[in-house]
Amino acid sequence: MAYRDPFNLESVEVLKGPDSLLFGRGSTGGVVNQVSNDPETYYFNRGTLAFGTDNTKRVTVDTNQKVGDGIILRLNAIGDDGNVAGRDGAYNSRYGFAPSLEIGVGSPTRYTFSYFHQAENDIPDYGVPWFYGSPTAVNTKNFYGFKDGNTDYLKTTVDIGTAKIEHDFNDNFMLRDQLRIANYDRNVRITEPKISTLPPVNTPLSALTVTRNELTAASTEQFFDNQTDLTSKFTTGQFKHTLVSGVELSHETSDPTRSTWAGVPTTNLVNPNEDQWFSGTPTITSRVTASANTIAGYTLDTMAINPQWDLIGGVRYDHVDSSYSQTVTPATHFTRTDEMLSWRGGIVYKPVPIGSFYIASGTSFNPSIEQLALAANTANLPPEKSISYEAGTKWELLNKKLATSFAIFRDEKTNARTPDPNNALLNILGGDQRVQGFEAGITGHVTDRWQVFTGYAYMDSEVVKSTNPLEQGNPVANAPKHTFSFWNSYEFPNKLEIGGGANAISSRNASTTPNATSGVMEVAPGYVTFDVMAKYPLTEKINLQLNVTNLLDTAYYDQIHPAHVIPGAGRTALLTTSFNF
């Protein structure tokens, strides 16, 4: 568990649906690709200084400078500290820095070296417990952990080093090799509030006691990855190709040690004592060493048949060797080898330069070692498989200032892990889960001064088949049927910019089965929140901006888990001064 601060992100790319062709194992529902800042060919010094509600303080620095002939250095840094609006006890504190150096700018051969460091020391928040299928109707500020003295903690340190070389043989061939080595240290003790023994449903909440389930872990995860690919542009007959082919080698390890606790103080559900001193006796219950080694090869071709038609197709082969050892009694050791072929294909038709239609399909796989964990009931299982189907259209309107999109989709996991009906100690690949629906979006400028971002998605999810009759026919966990977002901003002639918008999500189930104790499904209610902002340039190089999120201080539930549910942040105001020299 490590939270990535966006202080050195150039962009965030969201790829929806299975896509193991590009990202290998585990990308069964899609991928969020974080693109880091690289050195730029122009030079600047910029940053922000922000203060907000709940003692929030944040400073960022971003400088990009020429340090030699064809050599550019860029440095990002962050310091962030504050509580969480509407939540007693929770606290976040982090700092980080990320230098990157590019050598050979503008030449056929370019070298880029980057390093990312982030350290965090938080008081984590696991929200409130469920009660007969709903979040407990208590003050959403309630914090059931230990705030003072020997406190709850989440301490993480992330170090990532990357070296990349790119060489242009000519305008048609480019070779790239990227080596990345990462180390993640984690030390955590989180209090999970639980109502262990459910009383009758009409019992007054003030009479209920919360058991503090202490989740403790210390681990180091390490990651080595080398990816080499060749981009080729060539013509066969009348067809123009852009072919990307490559190989990837990776090695991952994890060594978590986990404990259970006895004698931890309980507290009242309605009036929890967050200042209570932590006490308890730990017992190490798990000490694991796990690893996964992957060798993969892939090729993806984008073929332009003519100005109106493009064909896209590719395949990827993955060979994954994994090992898992548990040394605490009862000791276990498992090994497994998985081999999978993934593919993706699509057709794009562009009847006019401003519009296109497309259809696409792709696959992904999810081996049992995906989270670097194996067990007796999963070690002998082949990977889960998923397939996606999508069709849509994209149009650029108002002289290409406004982009619109619409798509229908169907994602299906064809062999999900489910309990073996003949042996409760084993799982089998006997499940089928499906998500289908449509989405639409509008992004861009309605006028030179009016900018709009809006999107809506409808998802109909279902456990179509399962060996567990309690989950068959239920929605997939944490899959809201409706999601909607809207944001628009307007810049006045005096350069004042104001904006506002809304985010809405319908109800979500915490799991695919009813709670084993209460016998009812746990469902977090839907919600709507509103945000506003105002921005004004004090000078040509200094801007002042005020953001207010959750303007109406709506009580809602943000993070959903079968054992707990975390309320979202309350009304939060942040005043930011930004500069660019």
N, C-alpha and C positions, 0 to 999 in steps of 0.2 A: 504494500500500500504506500504509494507516494503520489502527491498531488503536484502536477506540473504547472508552474506559474507561466503565464503567456508573455513574460517580459521580453523574450527574444524570438517570438514567433512572427514570421512573415505572413503566414496564412494558415487556415485550418480547412482541410479538404475532407468532405464527408462523402464516402462512397457507400451507397446503399445496396444491400443485398449481398449474397455470397460472391466472393471474388478471391479465391485462392490462387488464381493465375498470377495476380500482381503481388499478393502478400503472403502466400503460403498458408500453412495450417492455421486454423482457429478463426478465420474471417467468415464465419458462417452467417452472421447477420449483417455484415458490413464492416467498414473500417473508418476510423477517424485518423487521418494522416496529418501530423503536425509538421509544418514546413518551417525550419529555423531560418533566422536571418543569415544572409551571406554578405560579404563585403560588396559594396556598390561602387560604380565607376565615378560617382560624384561624391563630394565631401561635405560633411555636416556635423554639427553638435546639437543634440536635442535631448529633451528629457521632460519629466513631469514631477510635480510636487503636489500631493493630495492630502487633504484632511477630511474626515467624515464622522458620522455618528458612531457611537459605540467605540470611541477612542481609536478609530482607524487612522493610521498614518502610512503613507506610501510614497516612495521616491523611486524613479527610474532614470537611467542614463543610457544614451545611445550615441556613440561617436564613431565616425567613419573617416579615416585619414589615410593619405598617401604617405608611406614611410620609405619609399625607394622607387627606383625605376620599375614600373610594372608591379609594384608591391603595395597592397592595401590592407590595413588593419582595421577591424571593426570590434568594438567592445560594447556589450550590453551588461547592465547591472541592475539589481533590484533590492529594495528593502521594504518589507511589508509587515505591519503589526496591527492587531486590533481584535476586538470581540465580534460576536455575531448578533446582529439586530434581532431582538425578539427571543433570544436564547440565553438563559442564565448559565454561566459556567463555561461555555464554549469559548475557545481562544485560539487564534492563529498567529504564528510568528515565523517569518522565513526571510532568508536572504539568498542571493545567488549572483553569479557572474558568468559571462559567456563570451570569451574572446574568439575571434576567427581571423585567420591570415590567409590571403590569397596571393600567390606568386605567379607571375606570368600573365597578368591581366592584358587582354587584347592580343595575346600570342596564341599559336596553335596548341601549345602545351600549358596547362594551368594546374597548379597545385593549391589545394585548400586544406588548411589545418584548423580544426575548431575544438573547443573544450567547453563543456557545460558542467557547472557545479551549482547545486542547490541544497541547502540545509534547512530543515524545518523542525520546530519544537512547539507542538500544539497541545491543547487540552481538547481531546476529541469528543464528539457528541453523537450518541446513538439514539437520541430522541426519546420517544415514549413507547410503552408496551401496547399491544393489541388487547382488546376485551370483547369477546364474542363477535369477532369479525370486523370490528371498527377500531380506529385509533381511540385510546381512552379519552373521554370527554373531560380532560383536565386543562389547566392553564398551559398553553403551548410554550410558555417560557420555562416550564419545569425542567430541571436538570437533575438526573438521578445518579450522576457520577460523583467523584470526590474532587472538589475544586481547590481546596487549600491543603496545606501540610504536605503529606505524602500523596501527591495528586495523581489523577489519570494523566497519561501522556502518550503522545505519538511523536517519536523522534526518527527522522529519516535523513539520510545523506545520499545524494545522487551525484555520481561522477561519470561523465561520458566523454570519451575522446574519439574524434573522427578525422581520418585522413582520406582525401579524395584527389585523384588525378584524372584529368580529362585531356585527351589528345585528338585534335582534328587532323585526320590524314588529308582531307580535302573537304569540299562542300558536301560530299555525299557520305562520308564515313567518319564516325566519331566513336572512340573507345573511352570507357569510363570504368574506373575501379575505385570502390569505396570500402575502407576498413573501419569498423566501429568496435570499440571496446568499452564496456559499461560495468559499473559496480553500484549496487543498491544496498545500503545498510538500513536496517529497520529494527526499531525497538519500541514495542507498543504494549500498553495496558489500557483497554477500553472497557467501560462499564456498560453492559447491555441490560436494560431494565426488563424484567419479566414478571408476570403474574403466574407463578409456578403452579398453584392449585386454584382452579377456577371455582368460585363460590356460585350460588344461584344468581341468575342474571339480574335480579332486582336488588341485589346487595348494594347498599350505599357505597359509593366510591371512597368515601373518607374512611371506611372500615377496612380497606384493602391494603395489603402489605406487598411491597415490591422486593423481589429477590434480585440482588445485583450479581449478574453473571459476569465474572471477570474474564475477558478475552486477552490472553497474554501471549506474546510471540517475540522472538528475537531471531533475525535471519540476515543472511547476506546472499543476494542474488547477483550472479555475474553473467555477462553476455558478450560473446565474441561473434562477429558477423563480417564476412567479406563477400561483396557482390561485384561481379564484373559483367558489364554488358556492352554490346556493340550495336550502334544505331546505323543502319544502312539505308540509303535512298537510291533506288534504281528503277529501271523501266523494263518490263517484259511485254513486248508488243505495244499495245496502246494503254497498258495498265501501269500506273505509277505506284510504287511500293515504298512504304516506310516500315522497315523491319527492325524490331528490337529483340535481340537474342542475348542470353546470358546464363551465368551459373551463380549459385549462392551457396556458401558454406557457413554454418552457424553452430555454436556450442553454447549451451545454457546450463547453469547449475543453480541449485537452491539448497540451503541447509537450515530450515526452520526448526527451532526448539519451542515447544508449546507447553503450557502448564495449566492445571486446573487449581482452583482455590477453594478452601474450606474455611468456615468461620468468618466470612465477609459480612459486615453489618447490613441488615435490611433497613428499609425506610418506608415511610408512609406514601401512598400513591398521590394523594392530593397535596400534601405538604412535605416534600422530600427535604432531607437535611443534607444539602450539598457541602456544608462546612464540616461535616463529620470526618474524623480522622480515619484514614484507611487502615484496616487490619485484616489479617487472614493468613492462612498457611498454604503455601504453594506446593504442588507435587508435579514434577515433570512427567507428562503423559505421552509426549511425542518428541523424538529427536530423529530428524530425517535428513538423508542425503539423496538428492535427485539430480538427474542430468538428462539432457536431450541433445542429440547430434543430428543435424540435418544437412543433406546434400540435395540440391535441387537444380534443375535445368529448365529453361523456359524460352519460348519464342512467341512473339506477337506481331502480326502483320496488319497494317492498315493499307488497303489497296483502293486507289482512286480509279474506278472504271471509266468515268467521264466526269465533267463538272457537276453532274446531278447525283451520281451514285457512288457510295463508298461501301466497301466490305471490310469488316474487322474480324479477325479470328486468331486464336492462339491456344497453346497448350503449355502445361507445366507438369513436371514429374518431381515428386518429393520422396525421398528415402529418409525415414526418421528412426533412429535407434535411441531407445530410452532405458533408463535404469532408475530404480527406486528402492531405498533401503530404510527400514525403521529399526532402530537399535533398542528402543525401550520395549520391555516385555509387554505383549508377545511380539518378539522380533519377526520382521518379515523382509523379504527381498523379492523384487519382481524385475524382469526385463521384458522388453517388447520391441519388435521391429514392425513398422508400418510403411507401406509403399502405396502411393496414390497418384493418379493422373487427373489433373484438373483442366478444364477448358472454358473458353469464353468466345462468343461469336455475336456478330450484329450486322445489321444492314441500315444504312443511312441514305435517305432520299431527300435531295434539296431542290424542290421545284422552282424556287426563286432564291436569290442571294440572301434574303432576310428570313427565310423559313426552312424548316427541315422536319421530316418524320423519321422515326427509327423504331426498330425492334431489336431486342437483345436478349441473350440468355447466358447463364454461366453457372459454374458449380463451385463448391468448396467442401472442405472436410475438417473434422474436429476429432483428433485422436484422444484417447484416454489420458495421455500425458500432457494435454494442453496446458493445464495449470501446474505442471511439474509435480503431479501427484498420481500415484497408482494405488489400487487396493485390490483385495482378493476378488471383489465383485466386478472389477473393470479391466483387470490386467490382461484377460484373454479376449477382450472385445476389439474387433476392427473399428476404424474410425466411423463416426457419424457422418452422413453425407447430406448436403443441401443443394438445391437447384433453384434458380430464379428465372422468371420470365418477365419481360418488361416491354411495353410499347408506349411511345409518346411523341410529342411534337414540341418544337421550340421556335419562337418567332421574335424578331427584333422590330419594334415599332417606333414611331415618332423619330424618324431618321436615325434609327439604331440606338436611341437613348434609353429605351424601355425594353427589357427582356421579359418574355412571358414563356411559361412552360406548363405542360400537362402530361401526366403519365399514368398508366394503369400497370399494376404489378401483381405478381404472385410468387411468394417465396415458400418453399416447402422443405422441411427436414424429413427425409424419407425413411430414416431408420434411427430414430431417437432412442437413447438408452431408457429402458424401463425395467422394473423388477421381473425376474423370472417367475412365472406363476407356479412352477414346479419346484423351485428352490429359492427361498426368501433370501439366501445369502449371496445370490448371484444376480447380475443384470443381463439382459439380452437386448439386441437391437430390434425391438418389436414395436416401436412407437412411430407415429406420423404426426407432425405438427405443421400447420399451415397459417400463413399470414397473407392476405390479399386485400387489394383496395386501390385507391388512386390518390394522387396529389397534384396540386396546382400552385403556381407561384408567379409573382410579378415583382421585378426588381429594376430600379433605374430612376430616371428623371421624367416626370410628367411635364414639367416646364424646366427652364434653366434654374429656377430657384426652388422648385418643389421636388423632393426626392421621396421615393416610396419603396418599402420592402415588405412583402406580405406573402404568406404561404398557408396552405391548408392541406392536411392529410387525413384520409379515412382508412383505417385498418380494421379488417375483420379477421380476427385470429381464432384458432380453434385447435385443440388436441384432437385430431381426427381419429387416431387409433392409439390404444395403449393396453398393455396387459393389466394396468391398474384401473379398474372400473370407476374409481373415485375421481379420476382426472379426465376421462374420455368425454369429449363434448364441451369442456371448459375452455375459456380463453387462455392464451399463452400468458405467462407471468409478465407483469410490468409492460403491457402492450395496450395503451389507451386507444379506444376506437376513434376518438377525434382529437386532433391537435391543430391549433391555429396560432399564428403570430402575425402581428401587424406593427409596422413602424413607419412614420413619415416625419419629415423635417422640412422647414421652410426658412430660407435666408432672405431677410429684409434688405432694402437698399442701404441701410446704415450698417450692414454686415452682421447684425444680430441674427442668430440662428436659434430657432426653437423647434422642439420635436416632441413627439409622444407616441405611445403605442400600447399594445396589449398582448398578453400571452395567455392562452387557454388550453387546458388539458382535461379530458373527461376522466371518469373513474378508471382505476387500475387494480387488478388483482395482484396480491403479493406472491402467489404461487398457483400452480395448476391444480392443487388438491385442497380440500378443507383442512383447517387446523386439526391436528390429531387429538387435542384436548377438548376444544370447544365443539368440534364437529361442523363448524360453519366456515365459509370462505372468507378470507381476510381481504377487504376491499377499501382502498383509499379513495375518498371522494374527489370529484373533479373540482377545478378552480379556475378563476380568471384573475390576473394581476395586471396593473397598469404602471407604466413608467413614463417619466417626462425628463426633458433636458433643456438647457439654455446655454448658448456659447457666444462669446463676444471677444473680438480681438482688441486687446489693450494697445498693442502696437503691431507693426508688421510681423514681428517675430515672437510676440507673447500673446497667448490666448488664455482666457478664463472660462471655465466650463463647470456647470452645476448639473449633476445627475441625481435624480430621485427614483429609486426602484421600489416597487410595491407601494405605490403612492397612497393607496387606501388602507395600508397596513392589514391586508387580508390574511387571515389565518388559513394556511394550506399545508399540505404534506408533499414534500419534495422527493425524498429518497425512500424507496419502498423495499422492505426486506421481510421474509417470512417470520422473523423473530422480533422485529421492531420496526418502527416507522419514524422518520425524522421530519419534523416541521420545517418549512422553508423560512428564510430570513424575513424579518419584519421590514417595516419602512426604513429605508437606508438612504441617506444623503451623502454625496461625495463632491467636494469642491476641489477642482484640479486646476493648477496653473501649469501650462505647457509652454516650452520655449523651443525655438529652432533657429540656430545661428549658423 
